[in-house]
Amino acid sequence: MELVTKKGRKVSDLLFDIVIYFICAVVFLVIAYPLYFVIIASVSDSTLVSTGKVLLFPKGFSLFGYQEIFQDARIWNGYKNTMIYSLLGTFVNLLLTLPAAYVLSRQEFRARRVLMFFFVFTMFFNGGLIPTYLLMKDLQLIDTMWVFIIPFSVNVFNLIITRTFFESNIPKEMYEAASIDGCSHFTFFLKIVLPLSKAVVSVIGLYYLVWHWNDFFTGLIYVRDYSIQPLQIVLRDILISNQVFAEGAGSGGSAGGYAQRYADQIKYGVIIVSTLPILIVYPFIQKYFEKGVMIGSVKG
């Protein structure tokens, strides 16, 4: 006979819920603790952090790392560059991805299967790094800000997601009704499709934004001019060289042991500063994710 609690629930169901809550709590801690550790390490004494004495609470509290970060011109220049590349790049991505996805979703467009084949083909095969570099050089994009924006303007995976959304959520009868009133495809796309597609636009936009924000490979390969390098390259240089300022805020500088003592504080602080904008943006479009991540799922 199945045991039942005072509230009428089965004991087996209650145990199942407890196990699920426990697993979710463990997964949350595994994901959240590294971020929390970076935060407390950025305001703790680097010596205590490196010796493993900082676990749950900051020790040797100091804001020296953040003070030095906000005084470093390289950080602000990288911040400015990354903001430009992320916002402008995401705009260009959406400007090309959304119309392309709409066209490929229209059944009356006979060439859509052929074009989709060529798009998907690039997901499995590409020219490689050297031919791509030579192409960028021939296009005169090397050492320019446009190398972060123009190449790879359309991500095929995002294009497929958007096309699937249009096919599943924009009935063809809707366009037929609009066309009776003289509505063209261009007007239908701008005034009807886009307002009904806030979920996919927000999700794809965030995907593109995060990709641009985290992109350091492009700057590493195609850019030598440090004045246009993104924040991620600045962060990489700090993490590798452990030398933040020309005056010696690192292991080999004139500040000596004092600078080395706070070097990890600066590194952890840069990580927080570089990820903070994305963490701020995400909650505002989180409501669209529940619908956005279900794109292409089984309908019933």
N, C-alpha and C positions, 0 to 999 in steps of 0.2 A: 504494500500500500504506500502511495506517495505521501511523504511528509509535507505538511502545509503550515506556514507561519500564521501568526495571529491576524495579519492583514490579508490573508487568503492567497499568498504567493507560494508557489512550490519551492521547497528547500533547494532542489537542484537548480532552478532558475536563479535563485539568490546566490548560490555558490558560483554559478557561471558569471553573473554580473560582477561578483567580487574579483574573480580571476581576470576578467576583461579590464576592470578599473586598475587592478594592480599592474597588468602588462602596459596599459596606457601610461600609468605614472612612471614606470621604469623607462619607457621609450622617451617620455617627455624629459626626464632627468638626463638621459644620455645625450639628447639633442641640446637641451638648454644649458647644461652645466659648462660646456666649453665656452659658450658665449659669456656666461656669468664670470667664468674664471678670467677671461680676457679683460673684462671690465674691472674686476678687483685687482688684477695684476697691473693694470695701467696706472693705478694710484697707490701701489705698494712699493716697498723697498725692493729693488731688483735682486739684491743679495738674498733676501728672505724668499723671494719667488724661486730663484734658481736652486735653493737648498730644500725646496719642498715644504716650507713652513707656512705658506699661504694656501689655504684650502677652501675655507668658507667665508672668511672675513678679511678685509685688507689689513695689512700690518705695515707700520712705518709710513703712514698716510702722507702722500705728497702729490701735488699737482704740477710738479716740475716738468713732467713729460708733456702735458698739455700746454703749458706756458711756452715751452720751446717749439712745439709744433705750430702754434699760432703765430710765432715770430719768424718762422722759416718761410722765406719767399718761395722756395721750391714747392712746398706743400700747396700753397695758395695758387700758384701757377698751374700745377697739376690738377688741382680741384677745378679751376676755371676751364681748362682744356677738356677734362672729362665731362663736365656739365654740358659744354657745347657739343661734344661728340655724341653724348647720350641723347640729348633732347633733339638735336637736328637729325641725328642718325635714325632715331625712332620715328620721327616724322616722315623721313624719306622711306623707311621700311613700310610703314602703314600706307603711305601714298601709293606705293607700288603693289604691295601684297593684297590689299582689299579689292581694288578694281580687277586685278588678275584673277583672284579667287572667284569674284562674281562672274566674270566672263566664262571661266572654266566650269562654273556650276550650271550654266544655261544649256539645256539639252538641245536647243535649236542651233547652237554653235557647233558645227560638224567637225571642226578641227580640234576640238577640245581633248579628245583621247590621244591624238598624235602629240600635241603640245605637252600634255600631262606626262606622256612617256619620256619625253626629253627632260622634263623637270625632274622626274623620279630617277632617271639615269644618272644625273649628277650626284645623287645621294650615295651611289655605289662606286662611281668612278670619277676621278678628277685628274687634272694635269700634273699634280704634284707641286712641291714647294718651289723648285727652280724655275719651271715654266711660268708659274704664277708670278714669281718675282720679276722675271723678264717682261711679262705682260704689263705689270705695274710700272716698270721702268719705261716701256714704250709709250704708255699712256701718260707719262710724266707725272705720276702720282707719288713717286718716292719723295720723302721729306716734305710732304704737304699734309694739311689737315684733311684733305678730301680722301686720302687713302683709308681713313677710318669710317667714311660715310658712303662713298659711291660703290666700291666693290662689295659683293655679297649683300646687295641691298634686299634681296628676297631670300628668306630661309624656306626651303622647300617643305620642311616639316610643318612650319607655321602656315604655309600656303595650303597644304592638304587639310589641316584642321579647319581653316577658315572656309575653304570650299565645301567641306562636309557640313559645316554649320549652315551655310547658305542653302545647300541642297535639302537639308532636313527641316529647316525652320521657315523658309520663304517659299510658300506654295506658288506653283506656276500660274494658278488661277488668279493670284493677286496681281501679277503683271498683266494678265489678259484683261482684267477689269480696269486697270489703270490705263492700258493702251487704248481702250475704247474712248477714254476721255482725252486722247491725244498725248499721253505721257510717253516720252522716249525712254530708252534704257538708261541714259545718263541721268535724267530727272528722277526716274524710278529708283536708281541706286542711291542718289543723294538724299532724296526726301522720304523714302520709304524703307529701303534696305538698311541703311546705316542707323537710323533711329531705332530699328527693331533688333539691331545687332550689337548693342552696348556690351553685352557679356563677352562675346568673342573679341571685340575690339579692345576691351580692357585687358583680357587675358593675354592676347597676342602682343599688345603694346607693352605689358609688363615683361613678357619674355624677351622682347627686343631690348627694352630698357636695361634689364639686368645683364643681358649679353654685352651690350655696349659698355656698361659700367665696369664689368669685370674683365673686359678685353685688354690684355697686355701683350699678347702674341703679335698683334699688328704693329704696335709701336716698337717691339723688340726686333722685328725683322725688317720693316720698311722705313723706319724713321731713325735718323742719326742726330737731327736737330733737337737738342734737349728742351728748347723753349716750347715745343709743341708736343712734348711727350705727355701721355695721360697720367693720372694719379697712380695707377697701378704700377707703372714703371718706376715712379718715385718710391713707392712703397717697396717694390722689389729691391731696389738699390739699397734702401735703408736696412731691409732685413738681411741682405747678403753681406754688405760691407760693414754693417754695424757702425757706421760713421755718418752722422746726420749733418753736421755743420763743418764748414771749412776751418773754423777756429779750434775744432777738436772735441766735439761731442761724441767721441767714439774711442775705440781701443788705442788708436795711434796718435791721438791729438794732443795738444798742449795742456788740455784740462786733465789728462791723466786718469787716475783712479776715480776721481769724482765723476767725470763724464761716463766712465765705464759703469759706475754704480747705477746711473740713471738711464743707461742705454736701453735696457729692456722696457723700462717705463715708456720711453719714447716709441719703441716699436709697437707695443700693445696699444698705446694711444693712437697711433696712426691707423691701426686696424679698426678701432672704434670710429674714428673720424671718417674713414673711407667707406664704411658700411652703413653709417647712420642714415644717409638720405634714402636708401632703399628700404630700410626698416620703417622710416616715417611714411613713405608713399604707400607701402603695402596695405595697411589697415583701411585706407580709403577706397580701395577697389577689391577688398576681400569678399564683399558681398556678391561679386560677379563670378567668383571662382567656383562656387557650388554648381552653377549652371554651366560655366565654361569647361570644367573638367569632365562633364558628362557628354560632351560633344562626340558624336559617333557611337554612343552606347546603344544598347538594345532598346528599341521603343516598344511600348506595349500598353 
